[in-house]
Amino acid sequence: MANRNEIVAPEWVYFTKLNHHKPYPFISPTRPELSAAGKNVVVTGGGTGIGRAVAVTFGQAGAKSVSIIGRRIDRLKAASAEIAATGPSTRVLCETADLTKRATIDSALKRITDQVGKIDIFVSNAGILPEPGYVVGYDLSEFTRGLEANVVGAFNAVQAFVPLAAAGAKVFNISSGIGHIAPMPGMFAYAANKAAIAKMFDYLAAENPDLHVVNIQPGVVDTEINVDSSVKGEDEPGLPAAFLVWLASPEAEFLKGKFVWVNWDAEELISRAEEIENSMLLTVYLGGVPM
């Protein structure tokens, strides 16, 4: 097995000329144009890290309700208190579930929708970082653990969510650029997980054109799952959180079906909206074979 502190990240290449590592005014949840008023938001893995930041920021944007789902009730309660403190007009719910067990996510989402109604914004965020290692010699049980937690977990979450989705619901898959960039030796298990999940969400979008699906690289943020990694976070958790609030707004409708990085400047993306919307830009396909 490779060691986490031996992993070397590439030099990042960005789609926009201007890029960000922390929140900036144009994607602020306090911008009236980005208001989430009237929207029911659900975040899996919402008790910690990026998921918690996303949930808090949707509260700041005035969401009707923010519901977080996770395995650890203590983390969920702490996050719920923070959401309530920063979004006083937002109803806050938390439910425990293990996404590898379909019945638990079915029950959690039913309890949520019984109280607040159908889901307008669903953030699929829960997951783990499998141990690093090379393809040859990798431990099968660890590989299976990653697939179960990440791929099967996201699959179960989507299966449970769709029957409870509001018309035109927005679905945000917190993915990773590792699923589409050149190989980072030692990270194949995580890359395989993320590539599979992103493709699943592409199919979800194609099969359900009424859903607004976007795959998202959330930046490189220090969280509990990568605390021992040599690839240190350069992005604040507030960046993906604020970017998702913008992504849920009418300003970002043109990104439906795309794969985006939260570092990219939102105003610059808007300036290229027609080009992006009417091409295969920001989609994952075989270079030279745009189909």
N, C-alpha and C positions, 0 to 999 in steps of 0.2 A: 504493500500500500504506500502511496505517496504521502508526504507530510503536508498538512495545510500550509505551513509556513514556507513551503518550497514552490507553491503555485505562483506563476508569473503572469500578470495581466498584460494584455496588449496595450499599445498606445491607442487610445480611443479615437475613432473617426466619427465626426458628427454630421448630420444632415443639414443643419442650419449653421450660418456663419457665427451667430451669437448663441452662446450656450450658457447654462446656469447650473449652479451647485447649491443654491439656496432659494427660498421663495422670493418673488419679485412682485411689484405692484400690479402688473397686468393680470396675474392669476390669483390675486388676493381674494379670499372668500368673502370679504366685505364689499367687493365691487357689486353694485346692484344688478348688473347684467349677469352675474354668476349666481344669483340667489337660487337656493335649493328649496325655497318655500313650497310647501304642498307635497314634497317628495318623501317617500319612504325608502330609506337606504339600509342595506344589509351588508355587513363586512365579515367574511370568514377570517379567522385568525386575527380578530379585532382587539384582542387583549394586550398585545405587545407590538413593539416595533413599528413597521410601516402601516400595518393594519390599524393600530391604535391611532396613529397620526392622521390617517385618512378619516377615521370615524370622528375624531375631534374636529377636524376641519370642516366636515360636512355639517356638524353642529353649528360651527361659527357661520356657515353659509345659510343658516336658518332652515335646515331640513325639518319637515314635519316630524319625522322620527328617524332615529339612528339605532339600529340593532346590531349588536356584535355577538359573534359566535366563536367559541374556543373550547379548549379542553379543561382549562384551569380556572375555577370559579374565582379565586382570589385575584388573579390578573384581570378578569372580566369586571369584577366589582370596582377595582381601582380605576380602570379605564372608563367605566360608566360614570364614576364620580367626576372625572376630568371633563368628559363630554358635557355632563349636566352643568358644570360650572362655567364652561365657555360658551355653551349654547342653551341659555335658559329657556328659550321658547320651544326647544326640541324635546320630544318624548324619547327617553332612552330605555332600551331593553337589552338584556343580555341572556344568552342561553348557552348551556354547555352541550357539546356534541363532539363525537369522534368521527371525522369525515370518512374514515375507512369502514365505518359501520353505517350503512344506508339508513337504517331505521332511526338512528339518533339525529341525523340531519333532517330527515322527513319530519320528525316530531318537533324539532327546534323551529323550523320554518313555519310549521302549522301553528304553533303557539304564538309566533310573532304576527303572522297575518291574521289570526283570529282577533288580535288586539288592535292592529293598525290598518289592516287592509292590504291590498296587493302591493308587490314590490316594484318600485320604479327604477332603482339603481342597485345592482348587485355586484359586489366587489369580491371576486374569487382570489383570495390572498393566502390562505393557509398553506403551509408546506414545511418541508425540512430540507436541510442541506446534507446529502449523503456523504459518507466519508470519502476523501479523495483517493484515487488509485488509478492504476493503468488497466486497460482492458484485459490483458493477459495476466492472470493471477488474481483478479478481483474476486472478492468474496461473494458468492451467490446470495447468501442470506442478506447481506448489506444491500446488494443491488435490488433484491426483491423488496426490502424495507422501503427504499426510496420510491420504487414504482407504486407500492401500495399507498404510501402516505401522500405522494404528490399526484400521480396520474389517476389512480383509483379515487383518491380523495376529491380531486377536482371533478371527476366524472360523476361521483355521487352527489356533489353539491349542485352541479348543473341539472342532473336528473330531478332532484328535489325542487329546485328553483323554478324551472320553466312552467309547470302548471299553476304557479302562484304569481307569475309575472304580470304586471300591468301592461296595458297596450303600449307598444313602443318602448318597452323597458330597455335600459342601458346596462350592458354587461361588460365589466372590465376585468380582464384576466391579468393579474400581476404575474408577469412572465419574467424572462431574463434574456438579455442579449446573448448570453452564452448558448442559447438555442439556435442562433443563426450566424454567429461570427466564426472565424477560423478556429480550429481546435486549440484548447489550452490543455496541454498534456497533464494528466492527473485529474481532470474534471469531467471525464466522459459520462459518468453516471448522472450527474446533475444536468449536463447538457442534453443527454438522451431524454430525461424526464421533461425538461422544459420544451424541447422541440416537439415531443409527443403532445404535450398539453396545448401548445400554441396551435398545432394542426387540428386538434379536437375542437378548439374554439373557432377556427376557420370553418370547419364543417358545420358547427352550430349556427354560424352566421349564414352560410349558404342554404342550409335546410330550413332556417327560420328567418326569412327576410324582414319580418316585422320587428325582430330584435336588433338593437344597435350594439354590435359587438366590437370591442377594441382590445388587442393585445398590447401590453405595456411593459417596457423595460423601466423599472422604478429607480434607476440610478444605482450607485454603489453606496449603500447606507450601512453603517455599523449597526447590527442588531444581534440578538441572542444567538441566532443560528450561525453567524460567521465570525464570532468573537475571536476565534483562534486563527483566522485566515491571515495570510501575508498580504492579501489584497485588501488594503485598508479603505474604509469608506471616505469619500471626498464630498459626498452629498448629504445635506441635512434632511432628516425625515420629513420636514415640512415641505420640501420641494415636491416629492411625489404626491403628497396629500393635497397641496394647492393645485397641482397640475390636474389631478383627477376631478376636482371641483370645476375647473375650467373645461375639462373634457366632457363633463356632463351637461354643459351649457349649450344653448343654440349656436354659439360662436364656433363650436367644434364639430358640428354635424358632418362636415366634409371628411372627417376622419373615420367614419363608419367603415368597419371591415379592414382597418389598417393596423400596422404594428408600429408603435411610436415609442420614442424615448422621452422621459420627462425632462431631460436636460435641454431639449430643443426649444428654442424661443417661440412662444405661442404666436406672437404678432408676425414673425417671419413665416411661420406655417400658414397663417391666414392669408398672407400675401401671395402664397402659392396654392391656394385652395383649389382653384379650378384644375390646375395641372395635376395635383395630387389625386383629386376625386376621380378624374377621367383617365387615369393611367394605372399601371401596376406598380407605381412608386409605393414604397413603404408596405410591400407585401413580400412574403417569403416564397421564392421560387428558384428554379435552377437558372443561374446566370446564362444568358444567351438563348434560353428557351422560355420566353415570357408567356406561359400558359398555366 
